[in-house]
Amino acid sequence: MKIRQDRLAINPLQWVASPDGWIDPTLAPSLKNRLDVIRDAGITAVHSDVPGDMTAAAYAALLADHGLSAAPGYVPVRLTDDEAERQKYRDTAARIAEEHAELGVPTMFLAMGMAKDAERVARPAVGQDADQGRLERVRDLLAETAGIIRAQGITPAFHPHVGTWAETEEETRFVLDTVDASVLGFGPDMGHLAWAGADAAQLVRDYADRVASVHIKDLDLDLAAQAREAGWDYRRTVKAGLWSEPGHGNADIEGFVDALPDGFDGWLIIEVDRGAQPTPEESVRKCGEWAAKYVQ
C-alpha cells in the first residue's frame, strides 16, 4: 500500500474529543499549537476548517507558515421543517464551499448532522427507526445542498456517518443510486461504515467513479459488533475504545485503500474520533508514524 504524500491529511479530532464520548470544540488548544504538532508529526495537510474570526486567505497563510496545505473539510445538514433553520444550513454550506474555493480545495464532505438526543445516537449503527419517506427527504436535502456546493465549483462528497439518518450500507446505496453522479460524489469514512457493519471497500469499488476523497479510520471491529448486538449508545461505544490510531485497530485499511480506483487523485484524510493514546499530541504523532510507512 502506497499513499501520495501530497494527498494525505489529518482531521485532528483528538483535541476536541470530550470525556463523555462526544465532541467539544472548546477543548482545543490554539490553532497554532495544533498546527505545530501536526507539522512535527510529518503530516503535510489538514482538514479545512476556517475559524470564524479568520478569512480563508488568513487561514491559508497560517497553514503555509507551518508548511501545511488545506485538504477537504466538512459540512453537516439536518432535516428540519423550520425554514429559517433550513436557510441557515444552506448559507453555511455556501460559505464553507466558498472558503474551499478560495483555498483551492476542490472537494468537501457532505453529511447528515448528529445531536446528542437523536434516536440513532441512542441506538447507533443499525439503521434504527428506518423509514423510506424520511430517507427520501434525506436524499432530497443532500441533493439540494450538493447543488449549493456545486455552484461554488466544489465537488460535494456524500459522507455516511453513524448516528445520523444516513448511516447504513443500504441508506448509502439509496442516496448514491437516486442522486445523479453529476450532482453528488462519494466521500466514504471507512470507520463509520464498518461500525455500521458495511463493507467500505466494496462500496468504494461499486461507486469508484464517484469517490472524491475518503476518511481513513481504524477501529476495533469486534467491539463494534458487540456494541451493535448489545444495543450500546454512541457515546458508550466510543468510550469503550472503539477508535484507535491507524495501524492500532483491526480494520482493513490496506484493503480499503487498495480498492480505490487506479489513478485516484482524491485525498485520504486520517481521523481518530477519540485518541487511544494518553494525550492528543501523542495520538497525532502515532498517526504521523503510521503515515510515514506508506507515503511516497
N, C-alpha and C positions, 0 to 999 in steps of 0.2 A: 504494500500500500504506500503510495507516494502522494503527497499533498503539496500544491504550489504555495510557496511562502507568501506570494502576493495575493492569495485568495483565502488566507487563514486569518481568522479574527477571534475575539472573545467578547462575550457579553458578561461582564463581571458581576453577576448577581450575588456572588458570595458576600459582598459587603452589605447587601440590603436584606439578606435572609434573616428573619426575626426568630426569636426563640420559640414562638408558638407555631412554627412551620409555615409561616406566611411571608410576605414581602413588606418591608418598611423602609422607604427611601430615606427617612430621616436618620437612619443608622449609618449612612455612608460618610466616610471622611471626605475631605476636599477632593474635587475632581483632579486637581494637580497631583495630589498624593496617590490617587488610584492610577493615574496615567504613569507615574514614576514606577510603580510596582509592575504594571503591565509591560512597560518598556524593558525593565530589568529582567523580566521573565523570558525575554526573547520573542515576545509576540508583537507583531508589527501593525496590527489594525484592531479597531474596536467598534463594536456595535454603535451605530449613530444614535445619539440622544442629546440633542442640543438643549442645554439648560434654559429655563425660562428667562433668565437675565442676560443671555448672550445671543448674539446674532450667529447665523450659520458661518459667516466669514470669520468671526472671532473664535468660534469653536474650531474651525478648520485650522486656524493659525496656532491655537493651543495644541492641537494634536500634532501639527508639524513640528512645533518646538520640542516635542517629546519623541520625534522620529516615528510617529504613528500616522496612519491614514484612517479614513472613515469607511465603515462597512455597513451593510443593510441594517436598518433599525426596524421598528415595530409599531403598529397601531392597533389597539383593540376597539371593537364596537360592541354595542349591546342592543338587544331588542327592547324597544320602548314604544308606547303609544303617545308619549308626550312629544309634541312636535318641536318644542324648544330644546329638549334633550337630543332629539334626532339631529337638529341643526347643529348643535354643539359637536356631536360626533362627526358630522360632515366637515365642519370647519376645522376640527383637529386633524382629520385625515388630509385635508387640503394643505394645511400648514406644514405638517410633517413631510408630505410629498414635496412641497416646495423647498423645504430645507434639504431634502435629499438631492434635488436637482442642483441646488447651489453648491452642495458638497461634491457633486459629480458621482453620486452613488445611484446606479440605475434601477435598483430593486429595493423594495421594502416588504416586510412581512405584514400580513393582514389576518387578524384572528378575532374570534368572539371573545369578549371580556368575561372576567370572573367577579364574583362577590362572595364574601365570607359566608353569607347566609343562603347561598344558592343551593338548589336541590342537588346539583351534581358535585358540589363541594362536600355536601354531607354524604353523598354516595357516589364517589367518582369512578371513572374508568370502565363503566359497564353500560353506558347508554341509558341511565336512569330516566324514567318518565318520557321515553321516546314518543314522539308524536309527529306524524307526517306533515300535518298542517303547519306546526311550528318549524319543522325543518325546512319547509318551503319558504317560510318567512325569513329564516336564517340565510338561506340561499339568495333570496332577493336582496337582503340587506348587504351581504358580501358583494354581490354583483354591482349594486348601486355604489357602494364605497369604492370598489375597484375602478369604476368609471371615473370617479373623482380623482383618484390617484393617477390613472392613465392620462387625465387631462393635463397633468404636470409633466408628462413624459417619463413617468416612472412605472415599472412593472410591479403590480401587486401580486404577492405570493401567498396564497392561502395556507394558513398555518394552524392545523388542528391542534387543540390543546385540551388536556384533561381538565375537567371541572366546568366546561362550557357546553353549549348546545351543539357543538361540532367537535366531538372527541373520538368517536369510534371509526373503525375502518369503513363500515357501511355508510356512515354520515360523510366521511371524507370522499368516498367514491360518488355519492349522490351529488355533492356540491360540484365536484370536478366534471361529472358527466352531464350536468344540466346547466353549467355556465360555460360559454364558449371560451376556448383557449385564447382567443384574441382579447378577451376581457380579463381573465383571471389566470395567473400562473399558479405554481405549487411550490410551497416552501416548507417541507416536512421537518418536524422535530422528531428525530429517531427515538428519543427517550419518552416523550409523551405518547407517541403512537404505540411503543412497546408496552408502556404501563397499561394502556387500554387493550392490550392483547393483539394488536395489529402487527402485521408483517411489514415493517417500514421499508425494507429492501425491495420487496415485491411491489409495493406501491410506487417506489421510485422507478422500477423497471416498467411498470404498466403505464406510467404517466411521464415517461422520460423526456418527451418533447416539451413538457410544461415546467420541469423543475428549474427554478430560477436561482435559488440558494437554499441552504439547509442548516439546521442546527445539529451539532454533534453533542450527544449527551449520553453519559454512561449511567448505569443503574444496576440495582440488584433485581434481576428478573424473578427470582424465587420469592423475594419479598413482595414484589408487585402482584404476583399471582396469589400469594397468601392474603394480601390486603383486599384484593377483589373478592376472593372467596369468603372472607370473614366480614366483609362489609365495612371496613375501616373508612373513616372520613379522610379527606385530602390531607389535612394537617397532621393527623396521627400517622399516616403513611409516610409523609415527609420526615417527621421527627424520628420515626423508627429506623431511618437510614436508607431511604430509597435511592438517593442520588449519591454519586461519587465523581471524583475527577476522572477524566478519560484514562482508560487502562487499569482502573482500580475497581471496576464493577465487572459484570459478565455479559454485557451487551455485545453484540457482534458489530463493532464499529467498522472493522475491515470489510465485512460483507456489505454493510450499508454504503460505504464509500466506493467499493468496487462495483456496486450496482448503478452508480451514476453513469450517464452516457459518455461515450468517447468524446473527447474534446470539451468536456464540461467546463464552462467559464464562469460559473457562479461562485458564490462564497460558501465556505464551510466555517460556521461560527460555533466555537466551543461555548457551552453553557453548563454551569453547575448551579442548579437552583438552590442548593444548600450544601456548602462545602463539607467534606468528610475529614478535613484537617483541623488542627487546633485553632487556626486563625484564617481569615480570608486571604491574607498575604501568602501564607503557605499554600493554600489551595490554588491561588493563581500561579505560584511557582511550579506546582505539580502539573498544571495544565501546560505551562511552557516546556517542562521537561518531556512530557508526552509528545508535544508538537515537534520538538527538536529531533525526535527519532524518525519522523516521516516527511518533514518538509524538504523540498528540493528547489 
